[in-house]
Amino acid sequence: GLIAVLDPDVVLRADYGPAPARAPREVHGAAAVADQALTFSRLSGTDLRSRPALVNGAVGVVSFREGRPFSVLAFTVTDGRIVAVDILADPGRLSGLDLADLD
């Protein structure tokens, strides 16, 4: 699963914008990042449409809900393992991106 492709010291950094304070902004370690990914997946629901994308030159994923950008993820990969995940899920910042061609 996901743990197999995560570096043991992977770091997840997230910008949720004005989300509740309980949403972690930075998570360290493969188990914690995998757990956060599962939580994000559950909270996001089943109506997301995701597309692979290059994000600032890195492998990434752009997700849409009801035709609007929901999140952008960028992965940093070293030696075949994900060493960093950067998430942009701030609605204000997402609205300023031109992602129409990806939906």
C-alpha positions as CSV (number, residue, x, y, z in Angstrom):
1,G,0.0,0.0,0.0
2,L,0.9,3.6,0.6
3,I,3.5,2.9,3.3
4,A,5.6,0.9,0.7
5,V,6.2,4.1,-1.4
6,L,6.7,6.5,1.5
7,D,10.1,7.3,2.8
8,P,10.3,6.5,6.6
9,D,11.0,10.2,7.2
10,V,8.4,11.6,4.7
11,V,7.0,15.1,5.5
12,L,3.5,16.2,4.6
13,R,2.9,20.0,4.5
14,A,-0.6,21.3,4.0
15,D,-2.2,24.7,3.4
16,Y,-5.9,24.4,4.2
17,G,-6.4,28.1,4.5
18,P,-8.8,29.1,7.2
19,A,-9.6,25.5,8.1
20,P,-10.2,24.5,11.7
21,A,-7.1,24.7,14.0
22,R,-7.3,20.9,14.5
23,A,-6.2,20.3,10.9
24,P,-2.5,19.5,11.1
25,R,-0.3,21.7,8.9
26,E,2.8,19.4,9.0
27,V,3.0,15.7,9.6
28,H,6.2,13.6,9.8
29,G,6.9,9.9,9.3
30,A,5.4,7.3,7.0
31,A,2.8,6.0,9.4
32,A,1.5,9.4,10.3
33,V,1.4,10.6,6.7
34,A,-0.5,7.5,5.6
35,D,-2.9,8.0,8.5
36,Q,-3.4,11.7,7.4
37,A,-4.0,10.6,3.8
38,L,-6.7,8.2,5.0
39,T,-8.3,10.8,7.1
40,F,-8.3,13.3,4.2
41,S,-9.8,10.7,1.9
42,R,-12.6,10.0,4.3
43,L,-13.4,13.7,4.9
44,S,-13.2,14.6,1.2
45,G,-16.1,12.2,0.4
46,T,-16.6,10.2,-2.8
47,D,-17.6,13.0,-5.2
48,L,-14.0,14.1,-5.9
49,R,-12.6,13.8,-9.4
50,S,-8.8,13.6,-9.5
51,R,-6.3,14.0,-12.3
52,P,-2.6,13.5,-12.5
53,A,-0.7,16.7,-13.2
54,L,2.7,18.3,-13.1
55,V,2.8,20.7,-10.2
56,N,5.7,23.0,-10.3
57,G,7.6,20.4,-12.3
58,A,6.8,17.6,-9.8
59,V,4.5,14.6,-10.0
60,G,1.1,15.7,-8.6
61,V,-2.6,15.3,-8.4
62,V,-5.4,17.9,-8.8
63,S,-8.8,17.1,-7.4
64,F,-12.1,18.8,-8.2
65,R,-15.5,18.8,-6.5
66,E,-18.5,20.0,-8.5
67,G,-16.2,21.4,-11.2
68,R,-14.2,23.5,-8.8
69,P,-10.6,22.9,-7.6
70,F,-10.6,21.1,-4.2
71,S,-6.9,20.4,-3.7
72,V,-3.5,20.3,-5.4
73,L,-0.9,17.7,-4.2
74,A,2.7,17.7,-5.2
75,F,5.0,14.8,-4.5
76,T,8.8,14.9,-4.1
77,V,10.3,11.5,-5.0
78,T,13.9,10.5,-4.2
79,D,15.3,7.0,-4.9
80,G,11.8,5.7,-5.7
81,R,10.2,6.9,-2.5
82,I,8.0,9.8,-1.6
83,V,10.0,12.1,0.7
84,A,7.6,15.0,0.7
85,V,3.9,15.8,0.0
86,D,2.7,19.4,-0.3
87,I,-1.0,20.0,-0.3
88,L,-2.8,23.2,-1.3
89,A,-6.4,23.0,-0.2
90,D,-7.0,26.7,0.6
91,P,-10.1,27.7,-1.4
92,G,-9.0,31.3,-1.7
93,R,-5.6,30.4,-3.1
94,L,-7.1,27.6,-5.4
95,S,-9.5,30.1,-6.9
96,G,-6.6,32.1,-8.3
97,L,-5.1,29.1,-10.2
98,D,-6.0,28.3,-13.8
99,L,-6.9,24.7,-13.6
100,A,-9.8,24.6,-16.0
101,D,-8.0,22.5,-18.6
102,L,-7.6,19.7,-16.0
103,D,-11.2,19.2,-15.0
